[in-house]
Amino acid sequence: MSLLHGFRILAVEQYGAAPFGTQLLAALGAEIIKIEQAAQGGDVSRQVGPHFLAGLPDSAQSLFFQSLNQGKKSITLNLAHPEGRAVFRKLAATAHGVVDNLRGDVAGKLGLTYEDLKDVNPAVVCAHISAYGRTGERAAWPGYDYLMQAEAGYFSLTGEPDTAPSRMGLSLVDYMTGVMMSVGLLSGMLEATRSGKGCDVDTSLYDVALFNLNYVAAWYLNGAAETDRQPRSGHPSLTPCQLYRTGDGWIYLMCNKEKFWRNLCERIGRQEWIADARFVDFGARGRHREELTRLLDEALSARTTAEWMRHFAGTVPAAPVWSVGQALDAPLAQADGRIRRVDLAGGGALRVLDSPLRTSRPAAAVGPAPAMGADTRELLAGIGIGEEEQGRLRTLGVL
């Protein structure tokens, strides 16, 4: 039995942050029920292109949507309607957790907080993702990953010096916020099994973006040291740790321990550099970074990137610099179930990235993301709302 088998989580979620976190929980066996509003087309990411896969239900063909919502269920429910909120409360009575990622002022209006739900389920844990928090001057502001990267300083750290500020290529603030939310939610659920009392758990895109600054923030807060961009995506204080030229392209080296610097010198036939005063430690190499870059370019240009990778073979931390396609086609990515095939009911298959979490328990069976409202009838019947009542609710625009 998978680790989270039997745990039910209601997810009033959209786009990236919360769906990324709940998909991790689905892969561990939790029952994730997406609460979607039919009149708005459900989760906005159902419409995000440009890539769609035929063979899936019309509302689930977006590969963007599929990448964030595998293994979940979907129910259509209008939480703006009083009867919709009443149905939600019945569902919440059966749940261990409730998740939302909405504007900070919306969760309270829709009745998604612990204060709103504790009377029907004292043990429920309500996890909230917002842009800037549910209190404060920006509680009602919308927000997205790239905005956080801009305001939290990421643009000033990404790219080459003397070029326009740049965002990172992935929505890592969204993804990290989803992971933070899932950690908080599971912690609350664990405590609820001991005390019988749930709680609210909050995180925000902005708070996580700031928290991710980590040692760069520590350097500034305690020494007013501004970290800037280094040539060739170099580390601000460790050398060699950047891109270097090879005979046919680039290689990234990370000699972040002195032993790896010594190994590098030996593997490229430059043992004399180990005792060279210019390169004797991190400080010296940092002061002579440009000269060392020139010398390493020269030495590494004697072989191709693939040849160096075989030659270093784990003795020197190194990586080829690949496109996304090259990365996913690589034997290492294809091995050990990192990419799996999901057979589709109408024929064909969906290739997806598997969860990075591995346990000694059986893995949960994770299928494709659901069609909008695919599980509405079954889930409502499970809380005593039969076909006749469901029909009435549909007429009212609740479902």
C-alpha positions in Angstrom: 0.0 0.0 0.0 1.4 3.4 -1.0 2.3 5.9 1.8 -0.6 8.2 1.4 -3.3 5.7 0.5 -6.6 6.6 2.1 -5.8 10.3 2.5 -8.3 12.6 0.7 -7.3 16.2 -0.3 -9.6 18.7 -1.9 -7.7 21.0 -4.2 -9.1 24.4 -5.3 -6.1 24.8 -7.5 -5.1 26.2 -10.8 -2.1 26.8 -13.0 1.3 25.7 -11.6 2.1 26.1 -7.9 -0.6 24.1 -6.0 -1.0 21.5 -8.9 2.7 20.8 -8.8 2.6 20.1 -5.0 -0.6 18.0 -5.1 0.7 15.9 -8.0 3.6 14.9 -5.8 1.1 13.8 -3.2 -1.0 11.9 -5.8 2.2 10.0 -6.7 2.5 8.9 -3.1 -1.1 7.6 -3.2 -3.2 10.5 -1.9 -6.7 11.0 -3.4 -6.5 14.5 -4.9 -9.9 15.9 -5.9 -9.7 19.0 -8.1 -12.5 21.5 -7.5 -13.2 23.2 -10.8 -15.8 25.8 -12.0 -17.3 24.6 -15.2 -18.5 28.1 -16.3 -14.8 29.3 -16.3 -13.5 26.2 -18.1 -12.1 24.7 -15.0 -8.4 25.0 -14.2 -7.0 27.7 -16.6 -4.1 25.4 -17.5 -6.5 23.2 -19.4 -6.4 25.8 -22.1 -2.7 26.5 -22.1 -1.0 25.6 -25.4 0.5 25.4 -27.8 0.9 21.7 -27.4 -2.1 19.3 -27.2 -2.4 15.6 -27.5 -5.3 13.9 -29.3 -6.6 10.7 -27.7 -7.3 12.5 -24.4 -10.7 14.0 -23.5 -11.1 17.5 -25.0 -10.7 19.2 -21.7 -7.5 17.3 -20.8 -5.6 17.5 -24.1 -3.2 20.3 -23.0 0.2 18.8 -22.3 0.8 21.7 -19.9 -2.2 20.6 -17.9 -1.1 16.9 -18.1 2.3 17.7 -16.8 0.8 19.1 -13.5 -2.3 17.0 -12.8 -1.6 13.3 -13.3 -3.4 10.9 -11.0 -6.1 13.3 -9.8 -9.8 13.4 -9.8 -12.0 16.3 -10.9 -15.4 17.6 -9.8 -17.2 20.7 -11.1 -18.5 22.9 -8.3 -19.3 26.6 -8.3 -18.0 27.9 -4.9 -19.3 31.3 -5.7 -22.8 29.9 -5.2 -24.1 29.3 -1.6 -25.2 25.8 -2.5 -21.9 25.1 -4.0 -20.2 26.0 -0.8 -22.6 23.8 1.1 -21.7 20.8 -1.1 -18.0 21.7 -0.6 -18.5 21.6 3.2 -19.9 18.1 2.9 -16.9 17.0 0.9 -14.6 18.7 3.4 -16.1 16.6 6.2 -14.6 13.5 4.4 -11.2 15.1 3.7 -7.9 15.3 5.5 -6.7 18.4 3.7 -7.9 21.3 1.6 -5.5 23.1 -0.7 -6.0 26.4 -2.6 -3.8 28.7 -4.6 -5.9 31.8 -5.1 -5.5 35.5 -4.6 -4.9 36.1 -0.9 -8.3 37.6 -0.2 -10.3 34.9 -1.9 -9.9 31.8 0.3 -11.8 33.5 3.2 -14.5 34.6 0.8 -15.1 31.1 -0.5 -15.0 29.4 2.9 -11.8 27.5 2.5 -10.1 28.4 5.8 -9.9 26.2 9.0 -12.2 28.7 10.7 -14.8 28.1 8.0 -14.5 24.3 8.0 -13.6 23.2 11.6 -17.2 22.8 12.6 -17.7 20.1 9.9 -14.2 18.6 10.3 -12.1 19.6 13.3 -9.1 17.7 12.0 -9.0 19.2 8.5 -5.8 21.0 7.5 -6.2 24.0 5.1 -3.1 24.8 3.1 -3.1 28.1 1.2 -0.8 29.4 -1.5 -1.2 33.1 -2.5 0.9 35.6 -4.3 1.9 37.7 -1.3 0.1 36.2 1.7 -3.5 36.4 2.9 -2.7 39.5 5.1 -0.9 42.7 4.4 -1.1 45.4 1.8 -0.8 43.0 -1.2 -3.3 40.4 0.0 -5.6 41.2 -2.9 -2.9 41.3 -5.6 -2.6 38.6 -8.2 0.9 37.3 -8.8 2.9 34.9 -10.9 6.3 33.2 -10.9 8.1 35.5 -13.3 6.9 38.6 -11.3 8.4 37.0 -8.2 11.7 36.3 -10.0 11.9 40.0 -11.0 11.1 41.5 -7.6 13.1 39.0 -5.5 16.3 39.7 -7.4 16.6 36.6 -9.6 16.8 38.6 -12.8 19.9 40.2 -11.4 21.6 36.8 -10.8 20.7 35.1 -14.1 22.5 35.4 -17.5 25.7 37.0 -18.6 27.1 40.3 -17.2 26.3 43.4 -19.1 23.2 41.9 -20.8 19.5 42.6 -20.1 18.2 41.2 -16.8 17.0 37.6 -17.4 14.6 35.2 -15.8 15.5 31.5 -15.2 14.1 29.2 -17.9 11.7 27.3 -15.6 9.0 28.3 -13.2 10.9 27.2 -10.2 9.3 29.6 -7.8 5.9 28.0 -8.6 7.4 24.5 -8.2 9.2 25.3 -4.9 6.1 26.9 -3.5 4.1 23.8 -4.3 6.7 21.6 -2.6 6.7 24.0 0.5 2.9 23.8 0.6 2.9 20.0 0.5 5.4 19.9 3.3 3.3 22.2 5.4 0.1 20.3 4.6 1.6 16.9 5.5 3.0 18.3 8.7 -0.4 19.6 9.7 -2.1 16.3 8.8 0.5 14.4 10.9 -0.2 16.6 13.9 -4.0 16.2 13.3 -3.6 12.5 13.6 -2.2 13.1 17.1 -4.3 15.9 18.4 -7.5 15.6 16.3 -7.1 19.3 15.5 -6.4 20.8 12.1 -5.1 24.2 11.2 -4.3 26.7 8.5 -0.9 26.5 6.7 0.2 29.4 4.6 2.9 30.1 2.1 3.2 32.5 -0.8 5.1 32.8 -4.0 6.9 35.9 -2.8 7.9 34.4 0.5 9.3 31.3 -1.2 11.1 33.4 -3.8 12.8 35.4 -1.0 13.6 32.2 1.0 15.3 30.7 -2.0 17.8 33.5 -2.0 19.4 31.6 0.9 23.2 32.2 1.1 23.0 35.1 -1.3 20.6 36.8 1.2 22.9 35.9 4.1 25.8 37.6 2.3 23.7 40.8 1.8 21.9 40.9 5.2 25.1 40.4 7.2 27.7 42.2 5.0 25.8 44.3 2.5 27.4 42.2 -0.2 25.5 42.3 -3.5 26.0 39.1 -5.6 26.1 39.8 -9.3 26.2 37.8 -12.4 29.4 35.9 -13.3 30.6 35.2 -16.9 29.7 31.8 -18.2 27.2 31.1 -15.4 30.0 30.9 -12.9 29.6 30.5 -9.1 30.2 33.8 -7.3 32.9 32.5 -5.0 34.1 29.0 -6.1 36.5 28.4 -9.0 36.5 26.4 -11.3 32.7 26.3 -11.3 31.5 27.5 -14.7 31.3 26.7 -18.4 34.4 25.8 -20.3 35.1 25.3 -24.0 35.8 21.8 -25.3 36.8 20.6 -28.8 33.1 20.6 -29.9 31.2 22.8 -27.5 30.9 23.3 -23.8 31.2 21.4 -20.5 30.3 22.6 -17.0 32.8 21.8 -14.2 32.1 22.1 -10.5 35.2 21.6 -8.5 33.6 22.8 -5.3 36.0 20.8 -3.1 39.8 21.1 -3.2 40.1 17.4 -3.9 38.1 17.8 -7.2 40.5 20.6 -8.3 43.4 18.2 -7.7 41.6 15.5 -9.6 40.9 17.9 -12.5 44.5 18.9 -12.8 45.6 15.2 -12.8 43.0 14.1 -15.4 43.8 16.9 -17.9 47.6 16.4 -17.4 48.3 19.7 -15.6 49.5 18.4 -12.3 51.8 21.4 -12.0 48.8 23.6 -11.4 48.1 22.0 -8.0 51.1 23.8 -6.4 50.9 26.9 -8.6 50.6 29.9 -6.3 47.9 31.4 -8.7 45.7 28.4 -8.1 46.6 27.0 -4.8 43.2 27.5 -3.1 39.7 28.9 -3.8 40.7 32.5 -3.0 43.7 32.4 -5.3 41.8 30.8 -8.1 39.1 33.4 -7.7 41.6 36.2 -8.0 43.0 34.6 -11.2 39.6 33.5 -12.6 40.1 35.0 -16.1 43.5 33.5 -16.5 42.4 30.1 -15.3 39.4 30.2 -17.6 41.8 30.8 -20.6 44.1 28.0 -19.5 41.2 25.5 -19.0 39.7 26.4 -22.3 42.9 25.6 -24.0 43.4 22.3 -22.2 39.8 21.1 -22.5 39.7 22.0 -26.3 41.9 18.9 -26.9 38.9 16.6 -26.6 35.2 16.6 -27.2 32.7 17.1 -24.4 31.7 13.4 -24.6 35.3 12.3 -24.5 35.9 14.4 -21.4 32.8 13.0 -19.7 34.1 9.5 -20.3 37.6 10.5 -19.1 36.4 12.2 -15.9 34.0 9.4 -15.2 32.9 10.7 -11.8 36.3 11.7 -10.6 35.6 15.4 -11.5 32.0 16.8 -11.2 31.1 17.6 -14.8 28.1 17.8 -17.1 27.5 18.2 -20.8 25.5 21.3 -21.8 22.5 20.0 -23.6 19.2 21.1 -25.0 16.0 19.9 -23.3 15.6 17.3 -26.1 19.1 16.0 -25.7 18.6 15.8 -21.9 15.4 13.8 -22.2 16.8 11.5 -24.9 19.9 10.7 -22.8 20.3 7.1 -21.6 20.4 8.3 -18.0 17.1 10.0 -18.3 15.5 7.0 -20.0 16.8 4.6 -17.3 15.2 3.5 -14.0 11.7 4.6 -14.8 12.4 8.3 -14.8 10.2 8.6 -17.9 7.1 6.4 -18.0 4.4 5.5 -20.4 0.7 6.0 -19.6 -1.6 4.1 -21.8 -4.8 6.0 -22.9 -8.3 4.5 -22.9 -8.8 5.6 -26.6 -5.5 4.1 -27.7 -2.1 5.7 -27.8 0.0 6.7 -24.9 1.2 9.7 -23.0 4.9 9.8 -22.0 5.5 11.6 -18.7 8.1 12.3 -16.1 7.8 10.1 -13.1 7.8 11.4 -9.5 11.3 11.8 -8.2 10.2 10.3 -4.8 10.9 6.6 -4.4 9.9 4.6 -1.3 10.1 0.9 -0.3 6.3 0.8 -0.4 4.4 -0.1 -3.6 4.1 2.9 -6.0 0.6 4.4 -6.5 -1.0 3.7 -9.9 -1.0 7.2 -11.5 -3.0 7.7 -14.6 -3.4 10.8 -16.9 -4.9 14.0 -15.7 -8.7 13.9 -15.6 -11.3 15.4 -17.9 -13.0 18.3 -16.3 -15.7 17.0 -13.9 -14.9 13.4 -14.7 -15.6 12.3 -11.1 -18.5 14.6 -10.2 -21.3 12.0 -10.1 -19.3 9.4 -8.2 -17.9 11.8 -5.6 -21.2 13.4 -4.9 -23.0 10.1 -4.7 -20.4 9.2 -2.1 -21.6 12.0 0.2 -25.2 11.2 -0.3 -26.1 13.5 -3.2 -28.0 11.4 -5.7 -28.8 11.8 -9.4 -32.0 13.8 -8.8 -30.3 16.3 -6.5 -27.3 16.5 -8.8 -29.7 17.4 -11.7 -31.2 20.2 -9.6 -27.7 21.5 -8.8 -26.8 21.5 -12.4 -29.9 23.5 -13.3 -28.8 26.1 -10.7 -25.3 26.3 -12.1 -23.8 24.8 -9.0 -22.2 21.9 -10.8 
